[in-house]
Amino acid sequence: MPILVLSYLSDPLGAVPAYLLSALVPVGWVLADLSFISRRFNFIAAFLGLNAIVRGVLAFWFVDGALYAFKDTIGAILVALVFGGSLLMGRPLLGAFVAQALGPRTPEQEASLGRLFAERPVARALLVGTAGLALLNAATAAINFLLNLWMVGAPFGTGEFNSQVARVNALTRMALGVPEFLVTGLMIWWVIYSLHSRLHYRLPEVGGRKGFWELVEAQGKGTPARPSEHPP
């Protein structure tokens, strides 16, 4: 939608209003989703919503050239810093995404998941996955900056500037956004796979079709299991 606004509404609305509208559309969608559509406020929604709001606020910083390239990259820089900072704090951020995907519904389930996160194979997956996502976002931030610097050279407030922004956004959404989405999904899958492996190793007599929380419940009930040493 923002790309279409920049491409087709710059002449009817004017370059600056069209630019602002394109930047505020994602913010409006996030707020509408939280307030009226899904009405779900969770970690992932808050994470993505904050990113969209930051981009919306930055839209009112009217710059071009290198400053515009930096402005368009601030969101990716912040994401990389948040992932990296979570490692320094000893709380890998990937764990929050995994917890959101698994959806613990009771304090007991949250506590069980926290204990599993602390076990060495799972903790290693969380650490490596979070570090990988921090590095990935740092790399995509650098690429995004260079692409904007190369492709957006027109002065701000002109139709040509909006057209150039639309073109670079269309490119980065595919060239950078899709790999980020796929790698993030792969990292989440890896951690969940590690969790299942730990539980199945401890519960050899439990069928392989059990769901995650069924395995956790079976472990809590003392189903015959192997010792808790780390698997080879």
For each residue, the residues with C-beta under 8 A, 3 or more apart:
1: 4 5 22 25
2: 5 6 22 23 25 26 169
3: 6 7 22 166 169 170 173
4: 1 7 8 9
5: 1 2 8 9 18 21 22 25
6: 2 3 9 10 18 19 22 162 163 165 166 169
7: 3 4 10 162 163 166
8: 4 5 12
9: 4 5 6 12 13 18 21
10: 6 7 13 14 15 18 19 159 162 163
11: 159
12: 8 9
13: 9 10 17 18 21
14: 10 17 18
15: 10 18 19 157 158 159 161 162
16: 19 20 62 157
17: 13 14 20 21
18: 5 6 9 10 13 14 15 21 22 162
19: 6 10 15 16 22 23 59 161 162 165
20: 16 17 23 24 59 60
21: 5 9 13 17 18 24 25
22: 1 2 3 5 6 18 19 25 162 165
23: 2 19 20 26 27 55 56 58 59
24: 20 21 27 28 56 59
25: 1 2 5 21 22 28 29
26: 2 23 29 30 52 55 56
27: 23 24 30 31 52 53 55 56
28: 24 25 31 32
29: 25 26 32 33 52
30: 26 27 33 34 45 48 49 52 53
31: 27 28 34 35 49
32: 28 29 35 36 37
33: 29 30 36 37 38 45
34: 30 31 37 38 39 40 41 45 49
35: 31 32 39
36: 32 33 39
37: 32 33 34
38: 33 34 45
39: 34 35 36
40: 34 45
41: 34 45 46
42: 45 46 100
43: 46 47 96 97 99 100
44: 47 48 97 100
45: 30 33 34 38 40 41 42 48 49
46: 41 42 43 49 50
47: 43 44 50 51
48: 30 44 45 51 52
49: 30 31 34 45 46 52 53
50: 46 47 53 54
51: 47 48 54 55 75 78 79
52: 26 27 29 30 48 49 55 56
53: 27 30 49 50 56 57
54: 50 51 57 58 74 75 78
55: 23 26 27 51 52 58 59 74 75
56: 23 24 26 27 52 53 59
57: 53 54 60
58: 23 54 55 61 71 74
59: 19 20 23 24 55 56
60: 20 57
61: 58 71
62: 16 156 157
63: 67 68 71 156
64: 67 68 152 154 155 156 161
65: 68 69 149 152 153
66: 69 70 149
67: 63 64 70 71
68: 63 64 65 71 72 148 152 156
69: 65 66 72 73 144 145 146 148 149 152
70: 66 67 73 74 145
71: 58 61 63 67 68 74
72: 68 69 75 144 145 148
73: 69 70 76 77 141 144 145 148
74: 54 55 58 70 71 77 78
75: 51 54 55 72 78 79
76: 73 79 80 137 140 141 144
77: 73 74 80 81 138 141
78: 51 54 74 75 81 82
79: 51 75 76 82 83 137
80: 76 77 83 84 134 135 137 138 141
81: 77 78 84 85
82: 78 79 85 86 93
83: 79 80 86 87 93 94 130 131 133 134 137
84: 80 81 87 88 131 134 138
85: 81 82 88 89
86: 82 83 89 91 92 93 130
87: 83 84 90 92 127 130 131 134
88: 84 85
89: 85 86
90: 87
91: 86 95
92: 86 87 95 126 127 129 130
93: 82 83 86 96 97 130 133
94: 83 97 98 126 129 130 133 187 188 191
95: 91 92 98 99 117 126 130 191
96: 43 93 99 100
97: 43 44 93 94 100 101 184 188
98: 94 95 101 102 126 188 191 192 195
99: 43 95 96 102 103 104 110 113
100: 42 43 44 96 97 103
101: 97 98 188 192
102: 98 99 113 192 195 212 213
103: 99 100
104: 99 109 110 112 113 213
105: 109
106: 109 110
107: 110 111
108: 111 112 220
109: 104 105 106 112 113 213 216
110: 99 104 106 107 113 114
111: 107 108 114 115
112: 104 108 109 115 116 216 219 220
113: 99 102 104 109 110 116 117 216
114: 110 111 117 118
115: 111 112 118 119
116: 112 113 119 122 195 198 199 216
117: 95 113 114 122 123 126
118: 114 115 122 123
119: 115 116 122 123 198 230
120: 123 124 230
121: 124 125 194 197 198 230 231
122: 116 117 118 119 125 126 191 194 195 198
123: 117 118 119 120 126 127
124: 120 121 127 128
125: 121 122 128 129 190 191 194
126: 92 94 95 98 117 122 123 129 130 191
127: 87 92 123 124 130 131
128: 124 125 131 132
129: 92 94 125 126 132 133 187 188 190 191
130: 83 86 87 92 93 94 95 126 127 133 134 187
131: 83 84 87 127 128 134 135
132: 128 129 135 136 183 187
133: 83 93 94 129 130 136 137 183 184 187
134: 80 83 84 87 130 131 137 138
135: 80 131 132 138 139
136: 132 133 139 140 179 180 183
137: 76 79 80 83 133 134 140 141 180
138: 77 80 84 134 135 141 142
139: 135 136 142 143
140: 76 136 137 143 144 176 179 180
141: 73 76 77 80 137 138 144 145
142: 138 139 145 146
143: 139 140 146 147 172 175 176
144: 69 72 73 76 140 141 147 148 172 176
145: 69 70 72 73 141 142 148 149
146: 69 142 143 149 150
147: 143 144 150 151 168 171 172
148: 68 69 72 73 144 145 151 152 168
149: 65 66 69 145 146 152
150: 146 147
151: 147 148 164 167 168 171
152: 64 65 68 69 148 149 161 164 165 168
153: 65 164
154: 64 158 160 161 163 164
155: 64 158 161
156: 62 63 64 68 161
157: 15 16 62 161
158: 15 154 155 161 162
159: 10 11 15 162 163
160: 154 163 164
161: 15 19 64 152 154 155 156 157 158 164 165
162: 6 7 10 15 18 19 22 158 159 165 166
163: 6 7 10 154 159 160 166 167
164: 151 152 153 154 160 161 167 168
165: 6 19 22 152 161 162 168 169
166: 3 6 7 162 163 169 170
167: 151 163 164 170 171
168: 147 148 151 152 164 165 171 172
169: 2 3 6 165 166 172 173
170: 3 166 167 173 174
171: 147 151 167 168 174 175
172: 143 144 147 168 169 175 176 177
173: 3 169 170 176 177 178
174: 170 171 177 178
175: 143 171 172 178 179
176: 140 143 144 172 173 179 180
177: 172 173 174 180 181
178: 173 174 175 181 182
179: 136 140 175 176 182 183
180: 136 137 140 176 177 183 184
181: 177 178 184 185
182: 178 179 185 186
183: 132 133 136 179 180 186 187
184: 97 133 180 181 187 188
185: 181 182 188 189
186: 182 183 189 190
187: 94 129 130 132 133 183 184 190 191
188: 94 97 98 101 129 184 185 191 192
189: 185 186 192 193
190: 125 129 186 187 193 194
191: 94 95 98 122 125 126 129 187 188 194 195
192: 98 101 102 188 189 195 196 212
193: 189 190 196 197
194: 121 122 125 190 191 197 198
195: 98 102 116 122 191 192 198 199 212
196: 192 193 199 200 212 215
197: 121 193 194 200 201 231
198: 116 119 121 122 194 195 201 202 231
199: 116 195 196 202 203 212 215 216 219
200: 196 197 203 204 206 208 215
201: 197 198 204 226 231
202: 198 199 219 225 226 228
203: 199 200 206 215 218 219 223 224 225 226
204: 200 201 224 225 226
205: 223 224
206: 200 203 210 215 218 223
207: 210
208: 200
209:
210: 206 207 214 215 218
211: 214 215
212: 102 192 195 196 199 215 216
213: 102 104 109 216 217
214: 210 211 217 218
215: 196 199 200 203 206 210 211 212 218 219
216: 109 112 113 116 199 212 213 219 220
217: 213 214 220 221
218: 203 206 210 214 215 221 223
219: 112 199 202 203 215 216 222 223 225
220: 108 112 216 217
221: 217 218
222: 219 225
223: 203 205 206 218 219
224: 203 204 205
225: 202 203 204 219 222
226: 201 202 203 204
227:
228: 202
229:
230: 119 120 121
231: 121 197 198 201
232:
